[in-house]
Amino acid sequence: MYGLVRRRKRKTAQSASEGRAPRARTSRGAATIKGGTLAEGTEGLSRRGFVRAAGLSLLGAAAAGGALGLSGCSGSDAQSGVAVENKGGCGDFNESLYTDAFPVKTRNVPVLDVESGIVRQGNVAFEMRTIAESEINRTEETDVLVCGCGLTGSVAALAASDDGKTKVLCIEKMSKGRGMFEGMGVVGGKVMAEAGNEVDKAEMMDRMRHAAYYRVPIDPIKLWADRSGEAADWLQEKFDEGEAGIHEYYKANNANAHNFEVPQTELEFKCEKWSETTTKNAGGAGIYIVADLANTLSKRSNADLRYNTAAVQLERNADGRVTGAICKDADGYFRVNASKGVVLATGGFDANPAMLKAWCRAEDIAACASWCPNEGTTGDGQLMGLAVGGQMDPLPAAIMNFDFGSPDSFYASNLGITALVSQGIMINEQGRRFCSEGLPFQARSNAITAQAHYGTKTFRVASTTQLGKNAATILEKLQPYIEKDWAHEASSLDELAEWMDVPAETLKAEVAQFNTYVDNKKDEMFNRPMAKATKVEGEKYYAIKHQSSILATVSGLVVDYHCRVLDYDNEPIEGLFAAGGASGGFFSGNYPRHIFGPSVGRCVTFGYVSGQTAAQGVN
Ligand SMILES: Cc1cc2nc3c(=O)[nH]c(=O)nc-3n(C[C@H](O)[C@H](O)[C@H](O)COP(=O)(O)OP(=O)(O)OC[C@H]3O[C@@H](n4cnc5c(N)ncnc54)[C@H](O)[C@@H]3O)c2cc1C
């Protein structure tokens, strides 16, 4: 049932730039009001201005009539006045009637337009234009071209070159591949079996699909559930082949850690050479893992790993098969012919503010906090795939949003102020507590962005009590944030409220209410588990600015069970694979942070499968 099938030949050839383009928004209907033309004196107004002016004058007339719509449209008056011509419900539809009704500029309706606060702007390598032959300075031949050398790309290139024969070229746009993660979600495999942690495959598929509220195709999640255990075993073999001495291990995390009971699917990584803080620091282990995999790859005689080299545009032959890509390095453009296929492992688009704005929910990108040191993730893979007719996940794209965002970055755990940031209660700009502080990161982030101004002014509020026995160290670490005016220490809640610019009475009432929940061991408002909660009280009170942050985007090109990119007829595009953050069909709406490690689980499984399948030359 899941066997590889040879896709039917395309009847028409398309050039790389002829791919299915997003449908442009069209304005339906002319600049008239039904049954009429532009009124005298309105010629100089823009269409938008005219509609708004017309709307306002109609409202004015109704108000002058003394009954703003209601009596004016009732009974015989409505018939004789013909306020709305009756065409049996078949009136002209005009989008601007809806978008122009708002007194503020809107993005879709009724979402406030917002620029992405993300300041990380990477260099986009994708080019839509036709690149002239005269600009291409050389042609190289390979079997498999892997674009990107983050986790997914390094895994795909290793899997493709495992047979010692398949010629693999792996290109990375930056001077180093991105690697940000600590845990990997898998179903099955040796380490899980040894730990006696057998997770039911059907249950996990159901959990993942539920998390997407079933807005996902069938196969990507099935692929993860079927082969992630095998991929984890294979990855350990690559670590054994490497020099760092990395080991996968299972640590029995609390399955109810985030008040969402789920089977524990996470494997973590350890290495004697790593310090305690390597793994504690958010994303820390990933940097070393990707470096080790890349190092192993670079030693293989049939693999060629090149940094500072970008994939720019895919190329296809007359049958529509992807034959390779135009790439770019310090010497300019060059063509790579990849006889067995191209794997897009270029990650997401979190370092491309314009794309974030175009494809994501406004609230998901409004906060400026962003946590990722690599700026290579500019959506090149998604764009290259779309340009050859690839199917993109439906919008809005899903983002891995966590809380712990600071005004310009992320309060990583190694900063030493976690107790304050994570123990305090969450307070919005009205001074109100707004969610359970025990939720998964992504849910807390969503709760933040659901507050006024997309949560760009929300806080954690704590007291001496929450700091516990390490209070002195935490306060020392907090000092730089106080100096930046991101945090404040106060002797009373009144004083704290003044710094926060929230109503003091509201804040005091919320804190008092929360303290009764602690006494009663029951959070009547948000159902936070209260066993370990402590009262916000003591000599000093603290507030720290605490926002949503972006870690990665997780939407991309929809793939099948073999990681082949599908077109909009769900037919695989020959010669083209996508994996990891560049691929889609796996998440929808949100990143399900209550499930353990699904993103990295997908990267490793899909990297492994795409590399292996491409090397087999079956497509
Ligand atoms: C702090 C942090 C912690 C995280 N922790 C976890 C975790 O514990 N578990 C989990 O499941 N997920 C985690 N994630 C998410 C995880 O980082 C991503 O899901 C994962 O790294 C995606 O891997 P990838 O290789 O597909 O893409 P990336 O890691 O983004 O790598 C893509 C690479 O492609 C390169 N590239 C882009 N365009 C081109 C081009 N045109 N040509 C050549 N190269 C190109 C980029 O420079 C980059 O190096 C975390 C994320 C962050 C930021």
The ligand as an SDF file (V2000), in Angstrom:
LIG
                    3D

 53 58  0  0  0  0  0  0  0  0999 V2000
   16.2230   26.9360   20.9990 C   0  0  0  0  0  0  0  0  0  0  0  0
   15.5520   25.8700   20.2230 C   0  0  0  0  0  0  0  0  0  0  0  0
   15.3330   24.6300   20.8060 C   0  0  0  0  0  0  0  0  0  0  0  0
   14.6870   23.6210   20.1120 C   0  0  0  0  0  0  0  0  0  0  0  0
   14.4980   22.4160   20.7120 N   0  0  0  0  0  0  0  0  0  0  0  0
   13.8480   21.4370   20.0680 C   0  0  0  0  0  0  0  0  0  0  0  0
   13.6890   20.1530   20.6790 C   0  0  0  0  0  0  0  0  0  0  0  0
   14.2050   19.8940   21.7580 O   0  0  0  0  0  0  0  0  0  0  0  0
   12.9560   19.2270   20.0090 N   0  0  0  0  0  0  0  0  0  0  0  0
   12.3800   19.4840   18.8010 C   0  0  0  0  0  0  0  0  0  0  0  0
   11.7030   18.6010   18.2780 O   0  0  0  0  0  0  0  0  0  0  0  0
   12.5730   20.6720   18.1620 N   0  0  0  0  0  0  0  0  0  0  0  0
   13.3070   21.6340   18.7610 C   0  0  0  0  0  0  0  0  0  0  0  0
   13.5470   22.8270   18.1250 N   0  0  0  0  0  0  0  0  0  0  0  0
   13.1740   22.9600   16.7120 C   0  0  0  0  0  0  0  0  0  0  0  0
   14.3140   22.4770   15.8260 C   0  0  0  0  0  0  0  0  0  0  0  0
   15.3800   23.3730   15.9550 O   0  0  0  0  0  0  0  0  0  0  0  0
   13.9530   22.4580   14.3660 C   0  0  0  0  0  0  0  0  0  0  0  0
   12.7890   21.7570   14.2120 O   0  0  0  0  0  0  0  0  0  0  0  0
   15.0440   21.8000   13.5550 C   0  0  0  0  0  0  0  0  0  0  0  0
   16.2850   22.3790   13.8190 O   0  0  0  0  0  0  0  0  0  0  0  0
   14.8240   21.9110   12.0860 C   0  0  0  0  0  0  0  0  0  0  0  0
   15.9130   21.2670   11.4830 O   0  0  0  0  0  0  0  0  0  0  0  0
   16.1710   21.3810    9.9160 P   0  0  0  0  0  0  0  0  0  0  0  0
   17.5050   20.7680    9.6660 O   0  0  0  0  0  0  0  0  0  0  0  0
   15.0240   20.8790    9.1660 O   0  0  0  0  0  0  0  0  0  0  0  0
   16.2690   22.9280    9.6410 O   0  0  0  0  0  0  0  0  0  0  0  0
   17.3470   23.9340   10.1940 P   0  0  0  0  0  0  0  0  0  0  0  0
   17.8850   23.4980   11.4680 O   0  0  0  0  0  0  0  0  0  0  0  0
   16.7110   25.2480   10.1230 O   0  0  0  0  0  0  0  0  0  0  0  0
   18.5170   23.8490    9.1140 O   0  0  0  0  0  0  0  0  0  0  0  0
   18.3450   24.2840    7.7870 C   0  0  0  0  0  0  0  0  0  0  0  0
   19.6950   24.6430    7.2100 C   0  0  0  0  0  0  0  0  0  0  0  0
   19.5360   24.9300    5.8260 O   0  0  0  0  0  0  0  0  0  0  0  0
   20.3420   26.0570    5.4860 C   0  0  0  0  0  0  0  0  0  0  0  0
   19.7890   26.6800    4.2840 N   0  0  0  0  0  0  0  0  0  0  0  0
   18.6680   27.4350    4.1840 C   0  0  0  0  0  0  0  0  0  0  0  0
   18.4730   27.8180    2.9160 N   0  0  0  0  0  0  0  0  0  0  0  0
   19.4780   27.2810    2.1900 C   0  0  0  0  0  0  0  0  0  0  0  0
   19.8170   27.3230    0.8090 C   0  0  0  0  0  0  0  0  0  0  0  0
   19.0860   27.9980   -0.0830 N   0  0  0  0  0  0  0  0  0  0  0  0
   20.9100   26.6430    0.3930 N   0  0  0  0  0  0  0  0  0  0  0  0
   21.6880   25.9600    1.2730 C   0  0  0  0  0  0  0  0  0  0  0  0
   21.4230   25.9230    2.5970 N   0  0  0  0  0  0  0  0  0  0  0  0
   20.3180   26.5590    3.0400 C   0  0  0  0  0  0  0  0  0  0  0  0
   20.2710   26.9220    6.7280 C   0  0  0  0  0  0  0  0  0  0  0  0
   21.3220   27.8310    6.7910 O   0  0  0  0  0  0  0  0  0  0  0  0
   20.2900   25.8860    7.8670 C   0  0  0  0  0  0  0  0  0  0  0  0
   21.6090   25.6050    8.2890 O   0  0  0  0  0  0  0  0  0  0  0  0
   14.2150   23.8540   18.7960 C   0  0  0  0  0  0  0  0  0  0  0  0
   14.4240   25.0980   18.2030 C   0  0  0  0  0  0  0  0  0  0  0  0
   15.1110   26.0940   18.8850 C   0  0  0  0  0  0  0  0  0  0  0  0
   15.3530   27.4130   18.2180 C   0  0  0  0  0  0  0  0  0  0  0  0
  1  2  1  0
  2  3  1  0
  2 52  2  0
  3  4  2  0
  4  5  1  0
  4 50  1  0
  5  6  2  0
  6  7  1  0
  6 13  1  0
  7  8  2  0
  7  9  1  0
  9 10  1  0
 10 11  2  0
 10 12  1  0
 12 13  2  0
 13 14  1  0
 14 15  1  0
 14 50  1  0
 15 16  1  0
 16 17  1  0
 16 18  1  0
 18 19  1  0
 18 20  1  0
 20 21  1  0
 20 22  1  0
 22 23  1  0
 23 24  1  0
 24 25  2  0
 24 26  1  0
 24 27  1  0
 27 28  1  0
 28 29  2  0
 28 30  1  0
 28 31  1  0
 31 32  1  0
 32 33  1  0
 33 34  1  0
 33 48  1  0
 34 35  1  0
 35 36  1  0
 35 46  1  0
 36 37  1  0
 36 45  1  0
 37 38  2  0
 38 39  1  0
 39 40  1  0
 39 45  2  0
 40 41  1  0
 40 42  2  0
 42 43  1  0
 43 44  2  0
 44 45  1  0
 46 47  1  0
 46 48  1  0
 48 49  1  0
 50 51  2  0
 51 52  1  0
 52 53  1  0
M  END
$$$$
